[in-house]
C-alpha cells in the first residue's frame, strides 16, 4: 500500500493541527514509507495543509559551508539535512533565510518577515533568531521520523540559556550571496565541544521529560513515528532541567526523572 496526499492530509488533521500553526518540521522521507508521487507528494500535502499558517523546514549547510568552502549562495547551496528540505527550498513561493550554516526555508503567512535578518547573526541559533523566534510565535515543532537528536530548536534554547562550551571562540569569515547576487561578509561561530562534537545526540536524554510535562506527544505520519512539540513547552522544560547543571546533556549519562517531576504538575501544553 502507498500513501496518497489525502492520506497524509488526514494524518496531519488527526494530530489535532489546523494548518494555521507556525510549525518547524525536521524530517526523514524514508521513515514515511511508500508514497504515491514520493517526496513531491509529501511536500504538496504539507504546503497545502499549512498554507494558512507558516511552514518551516531547516535547510542547513554546516556540513559543506566551512573555512575551506566559505561561500553560501542562498539560491544554489544544497542543504545537508535530507531530500524534503532540499526540494522544498527550490519550490515556487518558498523563502530561504541568509544564514550561512543554519538557514531555514519557509512558506506561507509572513515567511519573509519571519526569516529576515539571519545574515546579521553570528551564531548558529542566535537568541531572537528564527529558531528562538518559534517561541514568540507560539509555534510547534514536528519531528517527522526523527528524534530530538535532530531538533535544532534545542540548540536555540542552549544559546538563550548561555550553556557553556557549545560554540567556538573564534568566528569564521564567510560570504553570503543573496537572491539578487549581492555578496555580504559575515562572521560565524560554530558548534563545538572538544569532548563531544555531536552534542545534539544527547538531546534525547530529555525525551521522556518533554512527554511527561506535556511539551511533546507521540503521533504518526504515514509509517513514520513522530513527535509533535510545543516550542514554549520545550523551552520551559529544558530550562528547568538544566538549571542545576547547564552541561547536563554532556556530563550526566542519564538525567533522572526527579529533575523534572515537579514541573509536570502544571503541564506545558503540546
Residue pairs with C-beta under 8 A, 6 or more apart in sequence:
1 34
2 34
2 35
2 36
3 32
3 33
3 34
3 35
3 36
3 41
3 222
4 35
4 36
4 41
5 36
5 37
5 41
5 44
5 45
5 48
7 222
8 35
8 41
8 42
8 45
8 46
8 221
8 222
9 45
9 48
9 49
11 220
11 221
11 222
12 19
12 45
12 46
12 49
12 221
13 49
14 219
14 220
15 142
15 219
15 221
15 226
15 228
17 23
17 49
17 140
17 228
18 52
18 53
19 49
19 50
19 51
19 52
19 53
20 52
20 53
21 50
21 53
21 54
21 139
21 140
22 53
22 54
22 56
22 114
22 134
22 137
22 138
22 139
22 140
23 50
23 53
23 54
23 55
23 56
23 139
23 140
23 141
23 142
24 56
24 57
24 58
24 104
24 131
24 134
24 139
24 140
24 141
24 142
24 152
24 153
24 231
25 46
25 55
25 56
25 57
25 84
25 141
25 142
25 144
26 57
26 58
26 81
26 141
26 142
26 143
26 144
26 146
26 150
26 151
26 152
27 57
27 82
27 84
27 85
27 144
27 145
27 146
28 82
28 144
28 145
28 146
28 224
29 38
29 39
29 42
29 82
29 83
29 84
29 145
30 145
31 144
31 145
31 146
31 222
31 223
31 224
31 225
32 42
32 144
32 145
32 221
32 222
32 223
32 224
33 222
33 223
33 224
35 41
35 42
35 222
37 44
39 83
39 84
39 87
40 87
42 84
43 84
43 87
43 88
43 91
46 55
47 55
47 91
47 107
47 108
50 107
50 108
51 107
51 108
52 108
52 109
53 108
53 109
54 106
54 107
54 108
54 109
54 110
54 111
54 114
54 137
54 139
55 106
55 107
55 108
56 104
56 105
56 106
56 114
56 130
56 134
57 84
57 85
57 88
57 89
57 104
57 105
57 106
58 79
58 81
58 85
58 102
58 103
58 104
58 105
58 152
59 79
59 81
59 85
59 86
59 88
59 89
59 96
59 103
59 104
59 105
60 79
60 80
60 81
60 85
60 101
60 102
60 103
60 152
61 72
61 77
61 78
61 79
61 80
61 100
61 101
61 103
62 80
62 101
62 102
62 124
62 190
62 191
63 80
64 77
64 78
64 80
65 71
65 72
65 77
65 100
65 101
65 174
66 172
67 172
70 100
70 172
70 173
70 174
70 175
71 174
71 175
71 177
72 98
72 100
72 101
72 103
72 174
72 175
72 176
72 177
73 177
74 96
74 97
74 98
74 103
74 176
74 177
74 178
74 179
75 177
75 179
78 86
79 85
79 86
79 89
79 103
81 150
85 105
88 94
88 105
88 107
89 96
89 105
91 107
93 107
94 105
94 106
94 107
94 111
95 105
95 106
95 107
95 111
95 112
95 115
96 103
96 104
96 105
96 106
96 115
97 103
97 104
97 105
97 106
97 115
97 116
97 118
97 119
97 130
98 118
98 119
98 176
98 178
98 184
99 118
99 119
99 121
99 124
99 129
99 130
100 119
100 174
100 175
100 176
100 186
100 188
101 124
101 174
101 188
101 190
102 124
102 125
102 131
102 152
103 118
104 115
104 118
104 130
104 131
105 115
106 114
106 115
114 130
114 133
114 137
115 130
118 129
118 130
119 176
119 178
119 184
119 186
120 186
121 129
122 171
122 186
122 187
122 188
122 189
123 159
123 167
123 188
123 189
124 155
124 159
124 167
124 188
124 189
124 190
124 191
125 131
125 132
125 152
125 153
125 155
125 156
125 158
125 159
126 132
126 156
126 159
127 156
127 159
127 160
129 156
131 152
131 153
131 155
131 156
132 156
132 157
132 159
132 160
133 139
134 141
134 153
134 156
134 231
135 231
135 232
135 235
137 231
138 231
138 232
139 231
140 228
140 229
140 230
140 231
141 151
141 153
141 227
141 228
141 229
141 230
141 231
141 234
142 221
142 226
142 227
142 228
142 229
143 150
143 151
143 226
143 227
143 228
143 229
144 221
144 224
144 226
145 221
145 224
145 225
145 226
147 203
147 204
147 207
147 227
148 154
148 203
148 204
148 206
148 207
148 210
148 227
149 200
149 201
149 202
149 203
149 204
150 200
151 200
151 203
151 229
151 234
152 200
153 229
153 231
153 234
154 200
154 203
154 234
154 238
155 166
155 191
155 200
157 234
157 235
157 238
157 239
158 166
158 238
159 166
159 167
160 235
161 238
161 239
161 242
161 246
162 246
163 242
163 246
163 247
164 246
164 247
165 192
165 193
165 194
165 247
165 250
166 191
166 192
166 193
166 199
167 189
167 190
167 191
167 192
168 189
168 190
168 191
168 192
169 189
170 189
171 187
171 188
171 189
172 187
172 188
172 189
172 190
173 185
173 186
173 187
174 185
174 186
174 187
174 188
175 183
175 184
175 185
175 186
176 183
176 184
176 185
176 186
177 183
177 184
178 184
191 199
193 199
193 250
195 250
196 202
196 250
199 249
199 250
202 249
202 250
203 249
205 248
205 249
205 252
205 254
205 255
206 237
206 238
206 241
206 255
206 260
207 216
207 227
208 257
209 215
209 237
209 241
209 255
209 257
209 259
209 260
210 216
210 227
210 229
210 233
210 234
210 237
211 217
211 218
212 257
212 260
212 261
212 264
213 233
213 236
213 237
213 260
213 263
213 264
213 267
213 268
214 230
214 233
214 264
214 267
214 268
214 269
214 270
215 229
215 230
215 233
215 234
215 236
215 237
215 268
215 269
215 270
216 227
216 228
216 229
216 230
216 233
216 234
216 270
217 227
217 228
217 270
218 225
218 226
218 227
218 228
219 226
219 227
219 228
220 226
228 270
229 270
230 268
230 269
230 270
232 268
232 269
233 268
233 269
233 270
236 263
236 268
237 260
237 263
237 268
240 259
240 260
240 263
241 248
241 255
241 259
241 260
242 248
242 249
244 259
245 251
245 252
248 255
248 259
